[in-house]
Structure formats: C-alpha cells, structure tokens
Amino acid sequence: MVLALLQASAAAVHGDTLAAAASHGDTLAPVVLALAVILAAAKLGGDVAERIGQPAVLGELVVGVLVGNLSLLGIDWFQFITANATIGVIAQLGAVILLFEVGLESTVRDMMQVGLRSLVVAVLGVVTPWALGWWVGALLLPEHSAYVHAFLGAALTATSVGITARVLKDLGHAQSAEARIILGAAVIDDVLGLVVLAAVAAVIAAADSGAALSYGALALVLGKALVFLFGALSLGVVFSPRLFSFASRLRGSGVLLATALVFCFTLAWLASVIGLAPIVGAYAAGLILEDLHYRDFAVKEERQLEDLVRPISSFLVPVFFVLMGMRVDLATFMRPQILGLAAVLTVAAVIGKQACALGALGSKLDWLSIGIGMIPRGEVGLIFANIGLTLVVHGEHIIDAATYSAVVIMVMLTTLITPPALKWSLGRRKEAGSGKKGLTIEN
C-alpha cells in the first residue's frame, strides 16, 4: 500500500514535492495525505517493533526518524509533513488524548496512596539533572556565560510523561504502583521543571535589561501551579459527578464521550492559560474521572469510557510519536563537537533521573524501573530548547544553533532508549518474581 502510494506520487510530481502535486490548491489535501503516510508508517513500524519483542511506540519513533531523514538520500517527498502546522496541532492533541487515557486508568485515591513518594521522586528528578546539566555546561562550554549553563541544566529537568505512559500502557503496567509513581512524579516533574524554566528565564531577562529580579513573579508562577493541581483534583472530584449526572439526561448518542472530552479539553486549556503544559490538565482530568461519576450512563447501556476513547487514541497518538521522530535531523550527528556535547548531556540526563530511584528505597517498589521511567525528555525538552533560542543576554543567545542541536540529540536519545530499557527492567522483575514462586513450590 505504502509502496504503491510512493510510486504513484513519484510519477505525479515529476521532481516537485509530493504535497504540491496532491494539494491542487486545496489546504486539506496535504493534511489528509500526511495523515495517511504517518498512520501507515506508524502501524508498519509498530508491527516490526512488536515482532522483535519491543513496544510499538519504539517502532513508531524509529520509523518517524527514518521517514523524516529520507532527504539525506535525496528523497524529499515527506518534508511537507513536519512543516505543516495542522499536523503539528494534531500531534499535540494526540499527546493530550494519551495523557487523558492514561489518567483514566488511575484515580485520585490511587494517586494519594503514592502521593508523597511521587513528590520525592519528582523533586529528586529535577534537582539532580539541573545540577548535572549546569556542571556539563560549565565543563564543555566555558566560553559561555553562567546563564547558558543554568539553562542547559533547566533543559534536563523535565520528563516526557507521554513516552513513558505509552510504553507502560503497551506493556500492560499502566495500573501498577510503579506506573502511578512514575506518572504522578512526571506530572509534578513537569510543573517543577516549568517553574525552574520560569525562574531561569526571569533571571536571564533581568540580567539582559539590567533590572532587579522580581521574586514576587517567581512566587506567582509557583502559586499558580500549586493552585491548579490541588484545585483541579479537589474541585474536580466534587463537581465531576454532578456534571455527568446532568449530561446523562441529554438525549442522543455519544453523550458520555463528548462530556468526558469537554472535561478533558477544558482542564487542558486551563493548564495552558496559567502557563503549564496542556498535558498536565489532560492527565488531571483523566485522574479525576471514575466509573462512579458516570454510573447513570449504565442505564443507556453505554460502553465504558476507556473503550470509547480508545479509537480516538489509536488515531491521534501515533501522529504524535511519528512526528516527534521526524523532527530529528540525523545530519547533526556528523559534527563531532555537537555529538560529543550531546553524548555528555545524554549521560547527565540519564544519571540525573536515576536519582529518582532513591525515592523508592525502603519499599517493595521496583526502584530501577522508576528511575528508567523518568528518563525521556521528549516534547517537553524540545519546548525548553526552543525557548532557549529566544532568550538573549547582552547580545548572546542563551542557546545557539549548535547547542540546540546537541539538546535535540539528547532528547531523542533519552526518548529512544527508554522503551527497551523499561521493557527490560519490568521483565527482569517479573522473571525474578516467577523464579521465587517456583522455588517456594518446590520447597
């Protein structure tokens, strides 16, 4: 199917781009063509990954890297995909739906059972990478200012909960205690990382203007984050049953799904309004909702909410992962200095998140899996890098083109190594548990 599509397209374009030949002036045509390519590539990549015993998400990421770098072989048919703003929005929506879907598999009560430990894991996962990133910047970029070093540390703090969430879901561990700690810590980690980013950006802006730093503004950022999280979880648990009780009286089909999506998108929007990532609001929405909240829909013989969301997730989520892979430029690996900086940043990023494992010590939790689950930087790290490109101190860009490339490589490497590493770690514990049971039976 894909080969036939490429052959037909190649015959049509006669040297022009695939998008130009397909669109004929229609703005929708390039979008639907891009979705066809992405979904076909995602399913093929996922199939190959699962055939060799790896999670489907790894195949989606790798196939995205391959498709996005075909231009290195002189094939530039797919460059229009990464440049299409609509596809970028669809990918971001896929991340929102993914986090909402994962949140649905846990409840606030479940999260409260590991809440303090998730907080400890998150704090360790922010402080340690920030310190290591700052040290790496000072070691390898001594010609740059301390502001550059501080921002490099900030770029290592955030965790891409979307990558780990998808892997845990693919491996059937989304409801385990380790998963709740990882996902809970990743959400807190995202908030803390954004607070760190806001603090560093405020220091840089103050230094560039010569003005004094406003500690009140930093306190406001932290306050808004805490109010949103605790407010959304507390008020959501109270008002969500009432919302769904009212919606159950509405006639027509698809009311349960529509109401849940309204709830999800509203919280995602509110999170964005106060300066947090929309995925934080989406995850909070999924966490709030419980079967008990929409029990009135059982009278209408509606399917479970998770079953209703799944087809939407199957469509949107692969777009997110494939596009994230396509945005990697393999040509940057050809520059030794960038590759060296990227390698050291990657090591610092991995080691820094292993400090999260200390938060699981003294319990029966799989501390190694928790540390590995916090490794990927994903889209959050890319957001940090993009912000760094816009920050300037006395004419010096905080993140220049070379440093940006190194950060992007670090983001991709941490993203690519997490699925197989997490699969190995979870499988290792499962095998150990089976061995102990067998030993007990024999005795």
Solvent accessible surface area in square Angstrom, and as a share of the most:
residue,aa,sasa,rsa
1,M,180,0.80
2,V,42,0.24
3,L,119,0.59
4,A,61,0.47
5,L,57,0.28
6,L,36,0.18
7,Q,110,0.49
8,A,65,0.51
9,S,12,0.08
10,A,38,0.29
11,A,67,0.52
12,A,64,0.50
13,V,9,0.05
14,H,156,0.70
15,G,78,0.75
16,D,91,0.47
17,T,62,0.36
18,L,4,0.02
19,A,11,0.09
20,A,61,0.47
21,A,26,0.20
22,A,37,0.29
23,S,19,0.12
24,H,163,0.73
25,G,76,0.73
26,D,72,0.38
27,T,121,0.71
28,L,110,0.55
29,A,19,0.15
30,P,19,0.12
31,V,15,0.08
32,V,77,0.44
33,L,23,0.11
34,A,0,0.00
35,L,24,0.12
36,A,50,0.39
37,V,11,0.06
38,I,1,0.00
39,L,47,0.23
40,A,14,0.11
41,A,11,0.08
42,A,1,0.00
43,K,110,0.47
44,L,101,0.50
45,G,8,0.08
46,G,6,0.06
47,D,63,0.33
48,V,89,0.51
49,A,5,0.04
50,E,112,0.50
51,R,188,0.69
52,I,122,0.62
53,G,36,0.34
54,Q,48,0.22
55,P,6,0.04
56,A,13,0.10
57,V,0,0.00
58,L,26,0.13
59,G,8,0.08
60,E,3,0.01
61,L,0,0.00
62,V,63,0.36
63,V,24,0.14
64,G,0,0.00
65,V,14,0.08
66,L,104,0.51
67,V,20,0.11
68,G,12,0.12
69,N,12,0.06
70,L,44,0.22
71,S,48,0.31
72,L,93,0.46
73,L,138,0.69
74,G,64,0.62
75,I,57,0.29
76,D,70,0.36
77,W,57,0.20
78,F,8,0.03
79,Q,71,0.32
80,F,28,0.12
81,I,0,0.00
82,T,47,0.27
83,A,87,0.67
84,N,31,0.16
85,A,84,0.65
86,T,64,0.37
87,I,0,0.00
88,G,7,0.07
89,V,94,0.54
90,I,28,0.14
91,A,5,0.04
92,Q,121,0.54
93,L,66,0.33
94,G,0,0.00
95,A,6,0.05
96,V,14,0.08
97,I,1,0.01
98,L,1,0.00
99,L,1,0.00
100,F,0,0.00
101,E,5,0.02
102,V,2,0.01
103,G,0,0.00
104,L,13,0.06
105,E,42,0.19
106,S,4,0.02
107,T,29,0.17
108,V,22,0.12
109,R,157,0.57
110,D,41,0.21
111,M,21,0.09
112,M,142,0.63
113,Q,137,0.61
114,V,18,0.10
115,G,23,0.23
116,L,138,0.69
117,R,79,0.29
118,S,1,0.01
119,L,78,0.39
120,V,63,0.36
121,V,0,0.00
122,A,0,0.00
123,V,62,0.36
124,L,51,0.25
125,G,0,0.00
126,V,7,0.04
127,V,88,0.51
128,T,39,0.22
129,P,0,0.00
130,W,71,0.25
131,A,60,0.47
132,L,47,0.23
133,G,0,0.00
134,W,105,0.37
135,W,149,0.52
136,V,1,0.01
137,G,0,0.00
138,A,47,0.36
139,L,97,0.49
140,L,70,0.35
141,L,21,0.10
142,P,95,0.60
143,E,130,0.58
144,H,39,0.17
145,S,36,0.23
146,A,58,0.45
147,Y,69,0.26
148,V,1,0.01
149,H,16,0.07
150,A,10,0.08
151,F,0,0.00
152,L,1,0.00
153,G,0,0.00
154,A,0,0.00
155,A,0,0.00
156,L,1,0.01
157,T,0,0.00
158,A,0,0.00
159,T,1,0.01
160,S,0,0.00
161,V,3,0.02
162,G,1,0.01
163,I,0,0.00
164,T,0,0.00
165,A,0,0.00
166,R,29,0.11
167,V,0,0.00
168,L,2,0.01
169,K,60,0.25
170,D,55,0.29
171,L,43,0.21
172,G,67,0.64
173,H,52,0.23
174,A,8,0.06
175,Q,120,0.53
176,S,30,0.20
177,A,33,0.26
178,E,14,0.06
179,A,0,0.00
180,R,38,0.14
181,I,0,0.00
182,I,1,0.01
183,L,2,0.01
184,G,5,0.05
185,A,0,0.00
186,A,1,0.00
187,V,12,0.07
188,I,39,0.20
189,D,0,0.00
190,D,2,0.01
191,V,4,0.02
192,L,41,0.21
193,G,0,0.00
194,L,29,0.15
195,V,30,0.17
196,V,16,0.09
197,L,11,0.05
198,A,29,0.22
199,A,26,0.20
200,V,10,0.05
201,A,23,0.18
202,A,28,0.22
203,V,58,0.33
204,I,1,0.01
205,A,58,0.45
206,A,14,0.11
207,A,22,0.17
208,D,63,0.32
209,S,83,0.54
210,G,68,0.66
211,A,62,0.48
212,A,98,0.76
213,L,48,0.24
214,S,61,0.39
215,Y,161,0.61
216,G,52,0.50
217,A,48,0.37
218,L,38,0.19
219,A,65,0.50
220,L,113,0.56
221,V,46,0.26
222,L,73,0.36
223,G,29,0.28
224,K,74,0.31
225,A,1,0.01
226,L,81,0.40
227,V,110,0.63
228,F,18,0.08
229,L,23,0.11
230,F,137,0.57
231,G,22,0.21
232,A,13,0.10
233,L,41,0.20
234,S,66,0.43
235,L,107,0.53
236,G,7,0.07
237,V,55,0.32
238,V,75,0.43
239,F,116,0.48
240,S,0,0.00
241,P,45,0.28
242,R,153,0.56
243,L,67,0.33
244,F,0,0.00
245,S,35,0.22
246,F,120,0.50
247,A,3,0.03
248,S,15,0.10
249,R,183,0.67
250,L,83,0.41
251,R,234,0.86
252,G,57,0.55
253,S,114,0.74
254,G,38,0.36
255,V,17,0.10
256,L,2,0.01
257,L,36,0.18
258,A,53,0.41
259,T,15,0.09
260,A,0,0.00
261,L,30,0.15
262,V,92,0.53
263,F,27,0.11
264,C,0,0.00
265,F,77,0.32
266,T,62,0.36
267,L,18,0.09
268,A,8,0.06
269,W,155,0.54
270,L,67,0.33
271,A,0,0.00
272,S,54,0.35
273,V,90,0.52
274,I,43,0.22
275,G,52,0.50
276,L,14,0.07
277,A,17,0.13
278,P,55,0.35
279,I,14,0.07
280,V,2,0.01
281,G,0,0.00
282,A,0,0.00
283,Y,4,0.02
284,A,5,0.04
285,A,0,0.00
286,G,0,0.00
287,L,6,0.03
288,I,0,0.00
289,L,2,0.01
290,E,19,0.08
291,D,81,0.42
292,L,109,0.54
293,H,15,0.07
294,Y,13,0.05
295,R,157,0.57
296,D,59,0.31
297,F,2,0.01
298,A,72,0.56
299,V,131,0.75
300,K,83,0.35
301,E,154,0.69
302,E,45,0.20
303,R,145,0.53
304,Q,94,0.42
305,L,0,0.00
306,E,41,0.19
307,D,49,0.25
308,L,21,0.11
309,V,0,0.00
310,R,109,0.40
311,P,77,0.48
312,I,45,0.23
313,S,10,0.07
314,S,56,0.36
315,F,80,0.34
316,L,12,0.06
317,V,3,0.02
318,P,2,0.01
319,V,0,0.00
320,F,13,0.05
321,F,0,0.00
322,V,1,0.01
323,L,2,0.01
324,M,6,0.03
325,G,0,0.00
326,M,8,0.04
327,R,121,0.44
328,V,8,0.05
329,D,71,0.37
330,L,58,0.29
331,A,40,0.31
332,T,25,0.15
333,F,55,0.23
334,M,149,0.66
335,R,110,0.40
336,P,108,0.68
337,Q,112,0.50
338,I,3,0.01
339,L,71,0.36
340,G,35,0.34
341,L,16,0.08
342,A,0,0.00
343,A,48,0.37
344,V,53,0.31
345,L,0,0.00
346,T,15,0.09
347,V,84,0.48
348,A,7,0.06
349,A,0,0.00
350,V,37,0.21
351,I,99,0.50
352,G,0,0.00
353,K,0,0.00
354,Q,50,0.22
355,A,15,0.12
356,C,0,0.00
357,A,6,0.05
358,L,104,0.52
359,G,7,0.07
360,A,1,0.01
361,L,98,0.49
362,G,89,0.86
363,S,44,0.29
364,K,187,0.79
365,L,31,0.15
366,D,8,0.04
367,W,127,0.44
368,L,40,0.20
369,S,0,0.00
370,I,0,0.00
371,G,0,0.00
372,I,13,0.07
373,G,0,0.00
374,M,0,0.00
375,I,5,0.03
376,P,0,0.00
377,R,0,0.00
378,G,0,0.00
379,E,30,0.13
380,V,5,0.03
381,G,0,0.00
382,L,23,0.11
383,I,83,0.42
384,F,0,0.00
385,A,1,0.00
386,N,73,0.37
387,I,57,0.29
388,G,0,0.00
389,L,62,0.31
390,T,103,0.60
391,L,30,0.15
392,V,48,0.28
393,V,7,0.04
394,H,143,0.64
395,G,65,0.63
396,E,55,0.24
397,H,97,0.43
398,I,2,0.01
399,I,1,0.01
400,D,51,0.26
401,A,77,0.60
402,A,34,0.26
403,T,4,0.03
404,Y,55,0.21
405,S,19,0.12
406,A,0,0.00
407,V,1,0.00
408,V,18,0.10
409,I,2,0.01
410,M,0,0.00
411,V,0,0.00
412,M,5,0.02
413,L,55,0.28
414,T,0,0.00
415,T,0,0.00
416,L,44,0.22
417,I,68,0.34
418,T,0,0.00
419,P,0,0.00
420,P,43,0.27
421,A,30,0.24
422,L,0,0.00
423,K,65,0.28
424,W,147,0.52
425,S,0,0.00
426,L,12,0.06
427,G,28,0.27
428,R,84,0.31
429,R,91,0.33
430,K,144,0.61
431,E,127,0.57
432,A,52,0.40
433,G,29,0.28
434,S,65,0.42
435,G,46,0.45
436,K,144,0.61
437,K,147,0.62
438,G,29,0.28
439,L,107,0.53
440,T,99,0.57
441,I,148,0.75
442,E,142,0.64
443,N,145,0.75
